[in-house]
Amino acid sequence: MEKKMFMRVDEVAEVLDVSVPYAYNLIRQLNKELKERGCMVIAGRVDRQYFYERFYGGTGQINETKEENKNACIQR
C-alpha cells in the first residue's frame, strides 16, 4: 500500500504514542520549521518524509538520501 505524502494528527499521535493535542503542537512546530525553509505547509498535516527525518534521523520508513530530503518540499 502506498503511503500518503502527509500525516494527519491522529497518525502522528499514534506513531509517537502522545495525545492528540500534543501531536497538534508538534505538527505546528514541524510546519514552522518547513515554512522557514521556504516550503509550503498545510495546517493540521505534516510532510511524512520530514516527520521521519526529524524524529528518526531519516531512517525507518523513509529510504531517500539526505540530499533528496533537503529538496523534498514544495517551494513557494
C-alpha positions in Angstrom: 0.0 0.0 0.0 1.3 3.4 -1.0 1.8 5.8 1.9 0.3 9.3 1.6 2.6 12.3 1.5 1.2 13.9 4.6 0.5 12.6 8.0 -2.6 13.8 9.9 -2.7 14.4 13.7 -4.2 11.0 14.6 -1.3 9.2 12.8 1.3 11.4 14.4 -0.2 10.8 17.9 -0.3 7.1 17.3 3.3 6.8 15.9 4.7 8.8 18.8 2.2 7.5 21.5 1.2 11.0 22.5 -2.1 12.8 23.0 -3.8 14.4 20.0 -3.4 18.0 21.4 0.3 17.4 21.9 0.5 16.0 18.3 -1.0 19.2 17.1 1.7 21.2 18.8 4.4 19.0 17.2 2.8 19.4 13.8 2.7 23.2 14.2 6.4 23.2 15.2 7.5 21.0 12.3 5.4 23.1 9.9 7.0 26.3 11.2 10.4 24.8 10.5 9.4 23.8 7.0 7.9 27.3 6.4 11.2 28.8 7.4 12.9 26.6 4.8 10.6 28.0 2.2 8.2 25.1 2.0 4.5 25.3 1.7 2.6 23.7 4.5 -0.9 22.5 5.2 -2.3 23.2 8.7 -3.1 20.1 10.6 -0.8 17.9 8.4 2.9 17.4 8.3 5.1 16.1 5.5 5.7 12.4 6.2 9.3 12.5 5.0 10.2 15.5 7.1 8.5 14.0 10.2 10.6 10.8 10.0 13.7 12.8 9.2 13.3 14.9 12.4 12.2 12.2 14.7 14.2 9.2 13.5 17.1 10.8 11.6 15.7 9.9 8.2 15.8 6.2 9.0 13.0 3.8 9.2 10.2 4.3 6.8 12.0 6.8 4.5 14.6 5.4 2.2 15.8 8.5 0.5 19.1 10.2 0.9 19.7 13.4 2.9 20.1 15.4 -0.3 16.7 14.2 -1.5 15.2 15.1 1.9 16.7 18.6 1.6 14.9 19.2 -1.7 11.7 17.4 -0.8 9.4 20.4 -0.1 7.3 22.3 -2.5 8.8 25.7 -3.0 6.8 28.9 -2.9 
